[in-house]
Amino acid sequence: MANWAILSGIEGNLAAYEAVLADIRRQRQPVTDLYIVGDLVGLRGDNEALVRRVRSPQPGEPIPQVCTGWWEEQCFSLHGLRGLPDAPELVDRDRLGTVKDLWEAVSRQTVLWLADLDFGFHELDCLLIHGSTVSYSDELTPETSPLTLCDRLIRADANTLFCGRSGLAFECWVEPSALQSTVTTLDQTAAPQEQGKSPRRVVGVGNVGRQAGQASYVLYNPGTNKVTFKQVQGSLAKGFGASKGLSHR
């Protein structure tokens, strides 16, 4: 039976990634698929060592499927691969010092490997992505308006959207009583299309490496449609402790 582990926000933190992998190995139902939805690299650890580890899973470990996130896009901008040059988003947020730090933290060879990754994954009736189909920087949270969440789900053509941009662990259900969409072109407006009334949801998958000593991720069972929030706690220096389930609605 399929069982997915969905991670985001490792940000170069190899110790936190190893702690999550150890927690995954302890699960009663084996994890069959491992997804990392962006922010694999960052400024919080050894990016090169982490990327080598991700690209070389140990025997018996699921092969990580990785898509790009906010930090990866800043690397692409710095290296002139795509987007605006010189990482203006990063400059606006963290000033020029961080630009230099990021340039030194991720090698050109690693950036080229990252540039070949997908923007997201559409699996079954789910979309796994860093932000949304609107943008890698689209930050969905429990405070995001239901109308915006509904829009992102419709754009994704998904019943469940797993995202990692906010770094938060949450589950927000959208239950429309009536929902229609129309497509307008220069020539005409198409007839409204019924989008259905079945509940849909946006799931924030937490973050692995952003908070020292506390890594969070998500398990998802496609057969039962159950989402389980996991948290691995402890000091990075002393190692992480056993996980515990979290409940968010």
Buried (B, 14 or more C-beta within 10 A) or exposed (E): EEBBBBBBBBBBBBBBBBBBBBBBEEBEEEBEBBBBBBBBBBBBBBBBEBBEBBEEEEEEEBEBBBBBBBBBBBBBBBBEBEBEEEBEBBBEEBEEEBBEEBBEBBBEEBBEBBBEBEBBBBBEEBBBBBBBBBEBEBBBBBEBEEEBBBBBBBBBEBBBBBBBBBBBBBBBEBEBEEBEEEEEEEEEEEEEEEBEEEEBBBBBBBBBBBBEBBBBBBBBBBEEEEBBBBBBBBEBEEEBBEBEEBEBE
